[in-house]
Amino acid sequence: MPAAATDNDSARTGVWFVGARGSVATTATLGALAARKGLAPRTGLVSELPEVAAAGLPGVESLVFAGHDVATEPLPERALTLARGGVVPLDLARSLADELAEVDGRIRSGARADGEPQRDVAARLSADLEGFRTEHGLDRVVVVDVSSTEPPVEPSPALEHLAELERALDAGGSPLPPSSLYAYAAFRAGCPLAEFTPSTGPHLGALAELAKEQGLPWAGRDGKTGETLLKSVLAPMFATRALTVRSWASYNLLGGGDGNTLADPHAAASKTATKAMGLQAMLGHPVDGPLHIDYVEDLGDWKTAWDHISFEGFLGTRMSMQFTWQGCDSALAAPLVLDLARLLARAHEAGEAGAMGALGFFFKEPLGSYEHGLAAQWRALTQWCEHLGSLS
């Protein structure tokens, strides 16, 4: 697909990945570099569709990549690993090795659980973002969190009120989970943020307050790439046809780093919560049925989801539907994080702030919106993009 005619190619936008050497960030970086050189089509990029490109987005060609990570495997080697797993084309991983190495040189060490006060860690992370923006003459930097999933956090006053959070940090405390520490650092550095994981990230009262204070847009949470994407289409279908869903059982098998992380029941609790929350909202009533996520190392970066839906029709006739979804998580997620970076950059340019409900189209938990149905989310997204385009 050719670049959209409405691209704002004059704006240089930084994309800073938290988890920059992970599968999703590596695939997104490789894909953007390949599209820039005309080596690959732009399939999967929602931001290239005319209705979304109408917002006047920064072009893919203008994106400059960097990030934080605690992993040390260089991007060129990570890309080759993904190629051997069938995630990305081997010829692209080889031909773009120099460009990947250049990006890898801009990846900084992330936050580590080594006892360093969170105030100091946040200052270091923010300085990395500010230095990247200055060194490369960027108009803005958008932070995208694609790091490993964290367990849910317990509520506390330090997380709900900005003044309380600042006092806790000044006292040398560590009240923030890692994803929220990155969000805090991003907002302090004046950067919009997308929380693509089920982790808490900016979804705290204190950080929402900080984003508003700084005039920053943000979006989340947990990218909608596979089984939940299908649910967001099928559940409204049952509701609008007045068919009563009695049970909806979901079974997920996945490998790779994400699957390994979710083998921990505490981390999996965040993921299952975001995957499950939309069904009741879309169907209009509670629905029975288990939701399982199981780690199968052999699957690598691939995942399989099997769903069984039992529903009732006219005169109480019982029927069922089953579907199987098989996909590559990284290839599904990578274009979406590029979409979000471009859309948040445009929102920031337009002066928007707070949780961007119109970006709920991309998420299992659409923060800033209560809408879960994909068709309604698409309408909200395209109307918002039309509005942004009218501001150009």
N, C-alpha and C positions, 0 to 999 in steps of 0.2 A: 504494500500500500504506500503511495507517495506521501511525503510530508504534507501536513495540512496547510492550506493556503493562509490560514489565519494564525499560524505560529508567530509568536513574538520572538524572533530569532536574535534580536538585538540585546535581549536580556540574558546575562550569564548567571546561571543558577547552579549553586553547589548542592550536591546530594550527599549527605553524610549518613552512612549506614552504621547503626549500632549492631554489631555482629557482621562486620564488613567482609570477613573471610569465610562466612557460612555459605551454605548452598544457595539460598535465595539471593543474597547480595552478589555473589559471584556470577550467578546466572543473569541477574539484571544488568550488572556492569558489562559483562561480555555481550549481552544482547544489544545494549545501547551503543557500544563501540562498533559492533557489526552493522547495525542499522545506519550509523553515522557514515560508514564507509561504503554503504550500498551492498554489503555482503550478505544481508539477510532481510527478509520481509518484516513488516511490522505487525504481523499477525498477533492478536491478543491484546494489543494496545487500545484500550477504550478511548484514550485521549486522542487517537487518530481518527475516530469517527466524527463526521461533520457536526453532529449535534453537540458534541463535547468540545471539539476543537474551536467551536464558535466563541468560546470564552476568551480566546486570544492567549493561548498558553505559550510558555517558553518552549522553544524547539528542542527535540532530542539532541540536536547537534550542539546546543549551548550548555548541556549538562556536564559538570565537572565532578568527579567522584572521589570520595575519601571516606574515612570512618574510624571507628574504635573497634577493637577486638582484643580478647585475651588469648585467642588462638594465634599460632605463629606460622602455620603452613602458608607460604606465599601464594598469592592469587593465581599465578600461572600454573603452579602445581595443583592447586585446588581445582582449576578448570579442567586440567587433564584427568583428574580423578573423576569428576562429573562426566566427562566425555566417555571414559571407560565404562561408566554405569549407564550410558545411553541417554543422559540428561541433556547434553549439549553436543553439537557436531564436533568431531575430533579436529577437522580441518580448521574450524574457527578458533578452537583453543590453541592450536599451534600457530596459526597465522597472526593472532592478536596477542601473542605472549609478551612482546615488548610493551604494548600499550597497557596490558594488565600489570606488568612489573612497575610501570610508571605510577599507576593508581596505588599499587601495593606500597610504594614509597611514601604515600600520604596517609597510611593507616597508622594510628597511634594506639598505644597500650590503653586498654579500657580499665574500668573500675575493678579492683580486686578486693577480696575479703581478707585484708591483711592488717586490719586495725587502724589504718589511716583515717583520721577524722573526716566525716563526710563533707564538712565545710571545705576542707583542703582538696578533697577529690573533686567536688563540684567546681571549684575555682580552676583546677587543672583541666577538666573536661571543657569548661567554657572557654578557657584560653586557647585550647586546640581549635575550637570552632571559630573563634574570632581571628586567630592567626591564619586559618585556611581562607576565610573570607577576604582578609586584607591582602594576603600574598598573591591570590589569584584574581584580584579585582572583581569579585563577584557582587552582583546586585543583592543577593540574599542566599542564605543556606537553609535548606530544608533537611531536618533530621528524620530518618525513618528507622524505627526499631524493628529489626528482624532477628533479634537474639533469642536465646532459649527461653522457653516458658517457665515462669516462676509460680510458686504456690500463691494462693490468695493471701491478702494481708488482713490483720485484725484492725478494726477501726480504733482511732485514738484522736484526741484533740489536736495533737501535733500534725496530723495528716489532714485535718478538716479545715484548719484556719491558718492562713499564711503567717500571721504574727506569731502564733504558737510554734509553727515550723521553724521560723527564723530564730526564735529563742532557743529551741532545742539544738539547732545546728551551732549557734554561737556558744552553747554550753559544752560543745564537743560530743554531742550525742549522735546516734546513727538511726534516726527514725524512719528513713526511707528505704524501701526495697530497691535493688539495683536499677530496675526499669524506671522507677520514679526519680531516682537520683539523676539518671541521664536526662529525663524530662525536665527536671529542675535546672540542670546545667544548660540545656538547650534554650529554655525560656529566658534564663539570665543572660545568655549570649544573643538574644533577639532573634531566635530561630523558630519558625513553625515546626510542628512535629506530627508524624503519623505513627500511631501505635498499632503495628501490624500483627502483634502477638496477643495472646490472651492475658498477658501480664498486666499489672495495675497501671504502670506508666503514668500518664497525666490524669488518670481517672481518680483524682483526689480533690476534695474541696480546696485545699491549700494551693494546689498547682493550677486548678481552673481559675482561681483568684489571681494568681501570678500571671497567667497568660492574658487575662483581661487587662490587668494593670500594664502589661508590656505591649498590648495591642497586637497579639499574635493569634493566628488561627491554628487549630489542631484537629485531629481526626482519629477515630478508633471505634471499636477495638476488635482484634482478631480477624484477619483477612478471610473473606468468604470465597473459597476457591473450588470446593468439590461437593461433598454430600450436602452441606448446608445450603449451597447455591441451588441445588435441585429442590430441597425442601422449600426454599423461598419462592419457588415457582409452583410446586405441586400443592402446598398447603392452601394458598388462596384459591386454587382451582376447586378443591373440595368444598371450601367455604362458600364460594359464589355459586356452586351447583347445588347447594343445600344438602350435601352428602355428609353424614356424620362419621367422622373418624373415631373408631373405638380404641385402636392401639396403633402405635408406630414404633417398631423396634429397629434399632440402628446398631450395626456392628462394623467396626473400623479396624483394619490391619495396616500397619505402616512400619517402615524401617527407618534407616538414616538417623541423624542426630536428633531430629524432632521426636521420632518414635522412641529412641533411647531415653530422652528426657521424660517423655510422658509415661514411661514404664514406672516412674515414681508416682505413687498414688497422690501425693501432696501436689505435685506439679500438674498432674492430670485433672485435678479438681477445677483448676482455672479453665482448662480447655472444655471439659464436659459442661461446665456452667454456661459458657458462651454458645456452645453448640445446641444446647437444649432450650434456651430461653425464648426463641422465636416461635416455636410451634403453638404454644397456648395463645400467644398474641394473634397469630394469623388465623387459627381455627376458631377462636372465640370461646374455648373451653379447655379444661385440663385433658390431657390424653395419656393413657397408660403406655408403658413399654420401656424396656431397658435401653441404655445407650452405653456401648462398650468401646474402648480404645485399647487395642492390644499390639504390643511391639513384636514384630517379626524381623529379625536382623537381616535375613536373606533378601527382603524386599528392597533394601537400600533406600533410594530417594522416591520410591514408588509406593502408592497406597491403593487399597481396595476397600470400598464401602459397600455393604449389602444391607438393604432396608426392606422390611416387611410391613405393609400397611393394611390394616383390617378396617373396612368401612361398611356403613349401612346405607342402603338406598330406599327407594319407594316400597312401602308396605313391609318395611323391616328386613328386606332381603339383604343377607350378608354377602359381601364380596371382598376381594383382596387385590392388592397390587404389590409387585416386588420390582426392585431395580438394583443393578450393580453398577457402581462407578469405579473405574480404574483410571488412575492418572498419575502424573509426575508432579509432586507438590511444588518443586522449584520452578518448573516451566509454567505452571499455572499462576504462581504468585509473582514471579519476576516482572511481568508487564504491568501488573497492578501497582506494584510499589513505584514504578516509573510514572504511572498515571497519577498517583497520589502526590508525588513530589512536584509534578508540573501543576496540578490543580491547586495545591497549597501555596505554591509560589505565586500563582496568579491571584489567589485570595488575599495573600499578604500585600501584594502590590496594590490591590483594590481597597486596602484598609479594613478588611474584615478581621474579626477577632472572636475568640471563643471556640467552642465545639462546633464543627461544621456538620450539621445534621444532613445537609444535602449530599455529603460523601458517605452516608450510610449504605449506599449501593455496594460498597466494597467490603462491608464488615458483617460479621456474625452478630456483634453487639453494636448497633448503630448509635453511638453516643451523640447526643444533641437531637435525637429523633426517636419516636416511638414506632416508626414504620419498619416492618420486616419484609413485606412482600416485594419481590424484585421489580415487578412492573410499576408499582407506585414509587419505589425508590428511583427507578429510571426516570420517571416523569419529574421528580423533584430535582434530580441531578441535571437534567437537560434544561429545565426552567432556570435553575441557578446559573448554569453556564451561559445561557442566553442573556441573563441579567449582567453577568460579568463582562460579556462581549459588548454590551451597550455602554459600558463605562469607558471603553477604550477611546 
